[in-house]
């Protein structure tokens, strides 16, 4: 019961304070009452429209048309670079030869999917460079499957060339 009385008292104080705060009013035709105080100077006649008058539907600015081929090239670069990085990292962390070959196979599938999803023509320079990485990777896999110990140099050179092509876009 005591809590209800306290809550009623708080409400009465807040409401009463609000009424007291509103006791000074503006009289007449927009001039301040003689006893009103202001925190700062009031603006005198301005010539600029109010923010309400200037808001509305903004005029749209036309955006430049995206170069679809460039966007596809850049997307291929980003995705294939990520696949190369993941492949190399996984290969280097592998503890066994079988683990290394599995990492290369996964990388090959990832790069192949990226090339297909790019929708670039096979004659495109970025596509051809990305395909060269895939070809070198598949050559590594084939040689390793045959029991050889292939050099990664051709693959590394292909990835470097691909990176340079991508940097030139």
KOLMIVO-648465 format. One record per residue (C-alpha): residue number from 1; residue in three letters; x negated, y, z. Coordinates in nm, 3 decimals, padded with zeros to 5 digits. Last residue first. Example, Ala and Ser with C-alpha at 12.3 -4.5 7.8 and 13.67 -1.06 7.14 Angstrom:
REM residues 2
[2; "SER"; [-01.367; -00.106; 00.714]]
[1; "ALA"; [-01.230; -00.450; 00.780]]
***
This chain:
REM residues 169
[169; "UNK"; [-04.226; -00.503; -06.363]]
[168; "UNK"; [-04.606; -00.522; -06.350]]
[167; "UNK"; [-04.618; -00.683; -06.007]]
[166; "UNK"; [-04.417; -00.977; -06.137]]
[165; "UNK"; [-04.668; -01.045; -06.412]]
[164; "UNK"; [-04.953; -01.025; -06.161]]
[163; "UNK"; [-04.776; -01.269; -05.925]]
[162; "UNK"; [-04.722; -01.512; -06.211]]
[161; "UNK"; [-05.091; -01.495; -06.303]]
[160; "UNK"; [-05.188; -01.569; -05.942]]
[159; "UNK"; [-04.943; -01.861; -05.928]]
[158; "UNK"; [-05.086; -02.000; -06.254]]
[157; "UNK"; [-05.444; -01.968; -06.127]]
[156; "UNK"; [-05.350; -02.153; -05.807]]
[155; "UNK"; [-05.187; -02.432; -06.007]]
[154; "UNK"; [-05.494; -02.466; -06.231]]
[153; "UNK"; [-05.721; -02.467; -05.922]]
[152; "UNK"; [-05.523; -02.730; -05.728]]
[151; "UNK"; [-05.765; -03.000; -05.834]]
[150; "UNK"; [-05.626; -03.347; -05.870]]
[149; "UNK"; [-05.721; -03.638; -05.645]]
[148; "UNK"; [-05.602; -03.931; -05.855]]
[147; "UNK"; [-05.374; -04.215; -05.750]]
[146; "UNK"; [-05.136; -04.189; -06.046]]
[145; "UNK"; [-04.881; -04.019; -05.819]]
[144; "UNK"; [-05.143; -03.752; -05.745]]
[143; "UNK"; [-05.189; -03.689; -06.118]]
[142; "UNK"; [-04.815; -03.665; -06.177]]
[141; "UNK"; [-04.763; -03.434; -05.878]]
[140; "UNK"; [-05.045; -03.201; -05.979]]
[139; "UNK"; [-04.915; -03.189; -06.336]]
[138; "UNK"; [-04.568; -03.103; -06.200]]
[137; "UNK"; [-04.719; -02.809; -06.009]]
[136; "UNK"; [-04.903; -02.688; -06.317]]
[135; "UNK"; [-04.581; -02.706; -06.523]]
[134; "UNK"; [-04.383; -02.527; -06.252]]
[133; "UNK"; [-04.639; -02.246; -06.235]]
[132; "UNK"; [-04.628; -02.221; -06.616]]
[131; "UNK"; [-04.248; -02.195; -06.594]]
[130; "UNK"; [-04.283; -01.886; -06.379]]
[129; "UNK"; [-04.509; -01.729; -06.641]]
[128; "UNK"; [-04.267; -01.824; -06.917]]
[127; "UNK"; [-03.974; -01.676; -06.721]]
[126; "UNK"; [-04.163; -01.353; -06.659]]
[125; "UNK"; [-04.255; -01.329; -07.027]]
[124; "UNK"; [-03.901; -01.396; -07.154]]
[123; "UNK"; [-03.888; -01.654; -07.436]]
[122; "UNK"; [-03.707; -01.906; -07.215]]
[121; "UNK"; [-03.420; -01.658; -07.195]]
[120; "UNK"; [-03.343; -01.537; -06.844]]
[119; "UNK"; [-03.042; -01.684; -06.664]]
[118; "UNK"; [-03.243; -01.670; -06.339]]
[117; "UNK"; [-03.054; -01.967; -06.200]]
[116; "UNK"; [-03.244; -02.212; -06.420]]
[115; "UNK"; [-03.582; -02.072; -06.316]]
[114; "UNK"; [-03.488; -02.079; -05.949]]
[113; "UNK"; [-03.364; -02.437; -05.974]]
[112; "UNK"; [-03.693; -02.543; -06.134]]
[111; "UNK"; [-03.889; -02.357; -05.865]]
[110; "UNK"; [-03.700; -02.535; -05.587]]
[109; "UNK"; [-03.730; -02.877; -05.749]]
[108; "UNK"; [-04.106; -02.829; -05.794]]
[107; "UNK"; [-04.148; -02.707; -05.438]]
[106; "UNK"; [-03.971; -03.015; -05.303]]
[105; "UNK"; [-04.196; -03.235; -05.516]]
[104; "UNK"; [-04.509; -03.052; -05.397]]
[103; "UNK"; [-04.407; -03.089; -05.032]]
[102; "UNK"; [-04.342; -03.462; -05.087]]
[101; "UNK"; [-04.688; -03.495; -05.241]]
[100; "UNK"; [-04.843; -03.332; -04.936]]
[99; "UNK"; [-04.647; -03.552; -04.697]]
[98; "UNK"; [-04.754; -03.863; -04.889]]
[97; "UNK"; [-05.116; -03.746; -04.866]]
[96; "UNK"; [-05.078; -03.717; -04.491]]
[95; "UNK"; [-05.086; -03.444; -04.226]]
[94; "UNK"; [-04.881; -03.187; -04.417]]
[93; "UNK"; [-04.935; -02.833; -04.287]]
[92; "UNK"; [-05.117; -02.719; -04.603]]
[91; "UNK"; [-04.849; -02.861; -04.832]]
[90; "UNK"; [-04.571; -02.698; -04.627]]
[89; "UNK"; [-04.742; -02.360; -04.647]]
[88; "UNK"; [-04.814; -02.392; -05.018]]
[87; "UNK"; [-04.459; -02.499; -05.098]]
[86; "UNK"; [-04.305; -02.227; -04.881]]
[85; "UNK"; [-04.521; -01.959; -05.043]]
[84; "UNK"; [-04.446; -02.089; -05.392]]
[83; "UNK"; [-04.072; -02.101; -05.321]]
[82; "UNK"; [-04.079; -01.746; -05.184]]
[81; "UNK"; [-04.270; -01.628; -05.489]]
[80; "UNK"; [-04.010; -01.804; -05.704]]
[79; "UNK"; [-03.722; -01.626; -05.533]]
[78; "UNK"; [-03.870; -01.279; -05.541]]
[77; "UNK"; [-04.001; -01.306; -05.895]]
[76; "UNK"; [-03.679; -01.458; -06.030]]
[75; "UNK"; [-03.478; -01.180; -05.867]]
[74; "UNK"; [-03.708; -00.919; -06.020]]
[73; "UNK"; [-03.669; -01.073; -06.365]]
[72; "UNK"; [-03.292; -01.095; -06.328]]
[71; "UNK"; [-03.272; -00.730; -06.222]]
[70; "UNK"; [-03.492; -00.630; -06.515]]
[69; "UNK"; [-03.271; -00.821; -06.758]]
[68; "UNK"; [-02.957; -00.665; -06.616]]
[67; "UNK"; [-03.087; -00.309; -06.650]]
[66; "UNK"; [-02.849; -00.140; -06.410]]
[65; "UNK"; [-02.628; 00.133; -06.549]]
[64; "UNK"; [-02.700; 00.462; -06.380]]
[63; "UNK"; [-02.450; 00.571; -06.123]]
[62; "UNK"; [-02.188; 00.829; -06.210]]
[61; "UNK"; [-02.122; 01.080; -05.938]]
[60; "UNK"; [-01.773; 01.064; -05.802]]
[59; "UNK"; [-01.603; 01.395; -05.732]]
[58; "UNK"; [-01.505; 01.392; -05.370]]
[57; "UNK"; [-01.141; 01.333; -05.284]]
[56; "UNK"; [-01.036; 01.584; -05.028]]
[55; "UNK"; [-01.204; 01.807; -04.783]]
[54; "UNK"; [-01.257; 02.173; -04.863]]
[53; "UNK"; [-00.936; 02.304; -04.711]]
[52; "UNK"; [-00.980; 02.113; -04.386]]
[51; "UNK"; [-01.338; 02.231; -04.356]]
[50; "UNK"; [-01.211; 02.588; -04.354]]
[49; "UNK"; [-01.269; 02.803; -04.657]]
[48; "UNK"; [-01.546; 03.060; -04.637]]
[47; "UNK"; [-01.448; 03.426; -04.624]]
[46; "UNK"; [-01.463; 03.467; -04.251]]
[45; "UNK"; [-01.270; 03.730; -04.061]]
[44; "UNK"; [-01.431; 03.774; -03.719]]
[43; "UNK"; [-01.556; 03.477; -03.533]]
[42; "UNK"; [-01.502; 03.477; -03.159]]
[41; "UNK"; [-01.808; 03.541; -02.946]]
[40; "UNK"; [-01.897; 03.286; -02.686]]
[39; "UNK"; [-01.766; 03.106; -02.380]]
[38; "UNK"; [-01.448; 03.308; -02.374]]
[37; "UNK"; [-01.254; 03.466; -02.090]]
[36; "UNK"; [-00.886; 03.547; -02.092]]
[35; "UNK"; [-00.760; 03.839; -01.874]]
[34; "UNK"; [-00.657; 04.061; -02.163]]
[33; "UNK"; [-00.491; 03.773; -02.347]]
[32; "UNK"; [-00.670; 03.681; -02.664]]
[31; "UNK"; [-00.521; 03.786; -02.991]]
[30; "UNK"; [-00.337; 03.545; -03.218]]
[29; "UNK"; [-00.006; 03.717; -03.260]]
[28; "UNK"; [00.133; 03.733; -02.910]]
[27; "UNK"; [-00.032; 03.595; -02.602]]
[26; "UNK"; [-00.304; 03.336; -02.569]]
[25; "UNK"; [-00.278; 03.137; -02.252]]
[24; "UNK"; [-00.448; 03.110; -01.917]]
[23; "UNK"; [-00.280; 02.853; -01.692]]
[22; "UNK"; [-00.406; 02.557; -01.895]]
[21; "UNK"; [-00.679; 02.459; -01.651]]
[20; "UNK"; [-00.431; 02.479; -01.366]]
[19; "UNK"; [-00.197; 02.237; -01.540]]
[18; "UNK"; [-00.480; 01.994; -01.605]]
[17; "UNK"; [-00.595; 02.019; -01.248]]
[16; "UNK"; [-00.244; 01.936; -01.129]]
[15; "UNK"; [-00.234; 01.633; -01.354]]
[14; "UNK"; [-00.573; 01.511; -01.232]]
[13; "UNK"; [-00.493; 01.585; -00.867]]
[12; "UNK"; [-00.153; 01.414; -00.889]]
[11; "UNK"; [-00.306; 01.108; -01.055]]
[10; "UNK"; [-00.573; 01.082; -00.784]]
[9; "UNK"; [-00.305; 01.112; -00.512]]
[8; "UNK"; [-00.092; 00.842; -00.671]]
[7; "UNK"; [-00.397; 00.611; -00.687]]
[6; "UNK"; [-00.472; 00.675; -00.319]]
[5; "UNK"; [-00.109; 00.608; -00.224]]
[4; "UNK"; [-00.115; 00.284; -00.424]]
[3; "UNK"; [-00.439; 00.174; -00.256]]
[2; "UNK"; [-00.283; 00.231; 00.089]]
[1; "UNK"; [00.000; 00.000; 00.000]]
***
